[in-house]
Structure formats: C-alpha cells, structure tokens
Amino acid sequence: MTLTDLTTKDWHARAGKLRYETRHFIDGRYADSADGARFSVVNPGTGKPLCEVSAGGQPEINLAVAAAKKSFASRVWSRKAPRDRAAVLQQFARLIEANAERFALLDTLCMGKPIRDMLTIDIPAAALNFTFFAELIDKIDGAVTATASDAFHYILREPLGVVGSIVPWNYPLLMASWKVGPALAAGNSVILKPAEQSPLSGLLMAELFVEAGGPAGVFNVVNGLGESAGAALALHMDVAKIGFTGSTEIGKQMLIYAGQSNMKRVSLECGGKTPQIFLADTPDLDVAVGYAINGIFGNMGEVCNAGSRLLLDKSIANEFLERFIAKGKTAYTAGDPLDPATNLGPLVTASHRSRVMNYIGKGKSEGAKLEFGGTQPEMAGSFVNPTLFSGVNNRMTIAREEIFGPVASAIVVDGLEEALSIANDTIYGLAAAVWTRDLSVAHKTIRDLEAGVIWVNCFDHGDMTQPFGGYKQSGQGRDKCLESLLSYTQTKSAWIHLG
Ligand code: NAD
C-alpha cells in the first residue's frame, strides 16, 4: 500500500461501513462474558464513545486457558511439522496485509494513531513479524553434547505450553504481533489480553489465524481490564509464561503474580526515557535535528523508546535548538487521524492527556524554558501540541519520568563524559543514541551506554533481526529476534545409557 493509494481513500466513509467483533475469541469462536459485562471504548479523535466490548475476568480466562491447554495437549499445533506450522504463519502474515484497511481503522479509531502510520508502519511491520518467525521455525535445533562412549546425550527444544501475552495500546497490532508471533512459532498455545483502550485488532488477528489454517484453541483473545482479565491470566496456574509489554509499574506486578502462582516465566518490555547524545562532531546537524524531531513527536510521543532527552554538547546546543525550533514547531500538526495527511493524532485518552499536561506544568514550575507547544489545540479529542523544553537538568521531573507524550527535554552537556553520566542517570535503559563522526568515540559510547538498543548517527532504525528490549527497569526480555523465539521454548536433556 503506497501513500498515493491512501490519499485517494475516504476513510470516514470506510469507518462508517466497518463491521467488527467486540466479544472474546475463545476456542475458535466469539463469545460474550458469562455475566454479560462490557466496558466502553472512546474514540480519542472525537471524544465520543466508539463501542462496548466484552469485559472478561476469571471465568473467561479459565475458559481460554482450558481451550489453549486442550489444543496444546492435542499436539495439533505443538507437534505440527515445522514447515506446516510455518506455512500457516506465512498465510497469516498475508491475511494481515490483505486486511490492512480493517486493521488500520480498528487501531486508529481506538487509540488515535494517524491512519497513514498504521498503513505504512504498523501493518507492514506486523506482517513481517509473522513472516520472520515462520521462517525461523525449522531453523531451531537442539544439540548433541560430548559424552563418554557409554552414553549419548542430546538436548531438545520444546514449547512451553500455554502462554499469556499482555500488551499495551500504543501499537496495538504490532505489540501483540511481537508477543504472539514467537510464541506461536515455537508451538505454544496463546491467550492474548489486549489493552482495554485498544481491544479490537487482537480479535481480528485471532480470527485470521484460524482462517489461515491455525487450529481452534491455539490463539485466544480475552479482553478486559488489567486488574481483572490481566491479573487472572498472569496468576493462572496453567499458564507457563507471560510475555508482557507495558509500564514498568505493571511489569513489576507481573513478577509478583508469577511468585504468587506457579513461578511462570515472565518476559518484560517496559518503559523508557531514551537519551540521544549529540556530540560536537555530530555529522550533519540538519539530519540529526530531523531524527530528533521524529524521535519524540512520531506516534504522538507514545513510544517506549521515544527520544525524550536530547543531550546537546554545549558547542552545538544553540544551533541545534534554533534548527529544532524552526522545524519542530510545525513538523507535526494535530489533525483528524482518519485524514491520510495527518501526522499527529490525539493522545490515547483524555486522562492520558491530563497526565501529559500535568508533566508540562511541572516542567514550567521546576524552571525549564518552554520553547514551543505546551498547549492543547482547540479541537475535539485528546490532542496535545508538540512541545519542547530547553534549560532542562536531569533532576527535573520531565527528565526523569516517562511522559509518553510529544514532549522533548533539551539538556546541555559539556563533552562526552558528562553526556554519558546524564544518559545513564535514569532507572530506564531501553534505548539510546549517539551522534558523532568519530568511530572510536562511537564504539566506546556504545559500551558505556546502559541500554539494550543503541543507535549511532540514526534513530529508531532496525530490522526483525535486532533484539529489542531493555536494561535496568526497562525490562528483561527481548522482542523481534531469534532470542525472542527461544524464550518461548524450554530445553529437555535426554541422557541415554549405551552400556
Ligand atoms: P500498562 O502497564 O498500564 O498496561 C499494559 C497492559 O497491562 C494492558 O493490557 C493492561 O490492561 C495490563 N494491565 C494493567 N494493569 C494490570 C494488572 N494489575 N494486572 C495485569 N495486567 C494489567 O501500560 P500502557 O499504558 O498500556 O502502555 C504504556 C507503557 O507501555 C509505557 O510505559 C511504555 O513505555 C510501555 N511500552 C513498552 C514497550 C517496549 O517494548 N519496551 C513497547 C510499547 C510500550
């Protein structure tokens, strides 16, 4: 799908005709909650109610886990020939592409992402994710170890069983894909619990998995609130692993749930406060400024690795800021997320907008200089204008806490050592970037930065082969890569006596 195709479409008309499911998807069928409970989803672009979705709790999680357990025990997926399992996932990827318009509308209507981003970023990346893991399935092997001549020892890799995926709302389809893809590829049966703000695209995913040839019960979706459906899943005694993406606070809760239940494995992809270091020899200031703008204002700043802290060497700080202000003030303009020209949608909810505005207030009251933004555009929906603070120091709240909105903080530093110490002075460690012409400095900085993903002279570049995950309180899992697939397997050691 090209942008030219997009601009010819009337997305409001398409939204009006869109039909979608709002019930859970359990054992290959749609089903309401036992007590008929529902929760409301509001379209953040208009502030108006969008739909009512089945609200799951313990009974629905029990049903979904039982279906997943039954499908796993039947071996219909877990022992399917690797190439046949890969073929289903390849077909699943094609169906995601074929249903791009539906996915684009579902996520845009729920969480306000510009529809062009859905079509050009989220959906191609989600399809690629399933292709990548499909291609890996028959490349996983075990090992034969060295033994004395009276023994033969080999190590098998097997799926874990029933896996729970708990995901956030900022890239609903894509974050679900990063969890569900490797879990399914490894042969597990899955229960996805989408975020309550964006519950619809997960349902379509599960339906398309069955259409692609996936057996019923292997991919289930239960919607509901975190503290009910999410907690019931994470506490379930028959769930072998929780793959979680979300806030650091709830990530820690996942570890508690594991300890309170069955010591299930937990992989965590959590928050961030990404530093981008721009050294005196930043190669091309215009290019760097462009990346800095996109790195914090793209997806409304609702990105775990958003480049929210700009660490500017004092020798280039003024020029950098002048260019950032000149370009950044107008690069992202709030608009109707269903308009393909829009590049800045609303924040996910009105309450999240209040949270972000509260941070902007703190920035001002703690003495940072508001260079632009800090306001809400006069339109319906939960919009916040792109915002830049200069004169920030790393003790200020806006430099320490994850804002998850379009708010950049510029901090002036005196050379690499100070930049490194400020960059690492955070509880987070998801990603970081450094801009320099000096190869030795780049390599040294890569080693010294405490983050799981480092970019040099670029930002947010990557591929499916790139492990994506954090150091420190940004988590302890890795998405996207071979390591992610292996984390949904366990090893079995077989010792055979030959005597
Ligand atoms: P969140 O932690 O509030 O919710 C994430 C998921 O957990 C949702 O499905 C929610 O329903 C569920 N949940 C909430 N409370 C729960 C509980 N008590 N028990 C069980 N489940 C519960 O996060 P969010 O607001 O949806 O997403 C934003 C956060 O996600 C940000 O911190 C962001 O940095 C992070 N994130 C991280 C990555 C990454 O790869 N590191 C990617 C995207 C988002």
Boltz pocket constraint, residues with backbone or C-beta under 6 A from the ligand:
constraints:
  - pocket:
      binder: B
      contacts: [[A, 166], [A, 167], [A, 168], [A, 169], [A, 170], [A, 175], [A, 193], [A, 194], [A, 195], [A, 196], [A, 224], [A, 225], [A, 226], [A, 227], [A, 228], [A, 229], [A, 230], [A, 231], [A, 234], [A, 245], [A, 246], [A, 247], [A, 248], [A, 250], [A, 251], [A, 253], [A, 269], [A, 270], [A, 271], [A, 272], [A, 303], [A, 304], [A, 305], [A, 402], [A, 404], [A, 430], [A, 468], [A, 469], [A, 470], [A, 474], [A, 475]]
      max_distance: 6.0
